[in-house]
Amino acid sequence: MTEKQHANVKCPFFLDSHRETIRCESLIGSAAMLTRFSSVADMTAHVNRYCVKEDGGKCPLAMNLYDKYRRLEALADQRAKERRDMYLKPDD
């Protein structure tokens, strides 16, 4: 992938690429996810279709990562609500 192509990448989960492989954020903590294409042309087509979009387009990997963060946010909100409710209970 050329520097110009890298400059056009806007997907927040894209980390880098090398030859026919893209490295993106993983669903697992600090791990990375590698996607290896059969050719540089196939990889470039994928990048141009999905990675150049700020939201990752309809890339299945990006959609799963957005879902991961929605779930984590909902869980954090639920826990914060439970902590607030615990301190707001009326005395018996």
N, C-alpha and C positions, 0 to 999 in steps of 0.2 A: 504494500500500500504506500502510496506517495505521501509526502508531507502535506500536500494540498488536500488529499482525501482525508487525512487525519484531522486537518483543520476544520473540515466540514462536519465531522462527527459531533453530534449534540446529545446523543443518548447518555443519560447520567450513569448508566451501568457499564458502558464501554470502558475498558482499561487500556488495551493496546492490541496490536495485531503484528503478525510476522508471517510472511509468505502466505499460506492459505489457511491460517489459523487466527481466530479472533479470541481475545481473552476478555471476559466480562466478570462483573461481580457475581458471586455465587449465592445460592440460597442458604449456604452454610457459613455462618460467621465470617471469618477472615479468609476463607478459601476463595479461589477463583475458578471460573467455569471456562473451559476451552471448547470452542466449536471449530472443528477441522473440516474444511470443504475439499471437494475433489480437485479443485483448481483455484488459482488466484482469481480467474475471471468469475467463478461462482461466488467466491468470497466478496469480491468487489460489487457484484450485483446485489448481494445481501446487504452490504454496508450502504449502498446507494438507495436501497428500498426502505431500510429500517433505521440504521444507525445515524443517519443525517437528520432525523426528526427528534426534537427535544424530548418527546415522550416515548421514543423507541418505536413509534408507529404501532403496528399490530404484531411486532416481534413476539413470539411465544415466550422467549426468555424474559424480555422486559415486562410482559404482562404478568408473569409469575412473580417477578420481583416487586412490582407495584402491589400485587395482592399480598405478598409477605409484609410489606410495610404498612398496608392498611390494617392487617390483622394485628401487627405489633402495636400500632397506634390505638386500636380499639381495646386491646388488652391493657395497655397503660392507662387509658381513660377509665376503664372499668375498675382497675386497682385504685386509682386516685379517688373515684367515687366511693368505693368501699371504705377507704381510709377516712374520707370526709364524713360519711354516714356514721362511722364508728364513734367519731368525736361529737357528733350532733345529736346522738340519742338522748332523749329526755330521761331525767332521773326518775327512778320508780319510787 
